[in-house]
């Protein structure tokens, strides 16, 4: 079975921490995850976003405290245990 999810990848650990706190205050319970090496080596933490929450999370993130140039959204598929990621 193919696993699918969205990843919010940050370019700094500080940005990840600030955004996770902000989203928690907005009522989102997003699971931190290690950043997939194919996505970045800059920051070790990303936020995993369920498909059902993407639109609401994306709106909150874009109006949040972290500058747009400090993060990126990806659609991730795990195929045979290997990640395939596409920027959004």
C-alpha positions, 0 to 999 in steps of 0.5 A: 500500500502506498502512503501519502501525506504532505510535509511542511519543510523549514529551512531552520529549526527556529522556524519549525518551532515557531510555526508548530507553536503557532499552528497548535494555538490555532487548533492543529495537532501536527506531528513533527517528523524528521525531514526526509533527506531528499527534501532538505539537509538544512533543518532536521524537523518538518511537520507532517500534514494529513491530506484532509487538513492541507487546505486549512493548514496551508491558509494558516501557515501563509498568514503565520509568523514565519516568512514564506521564504523559510518553508516549503510544502511537499506532497510525499508518496512512500513507494516500496519504502522509498519517498517520492516528493513533489514541491507544491 
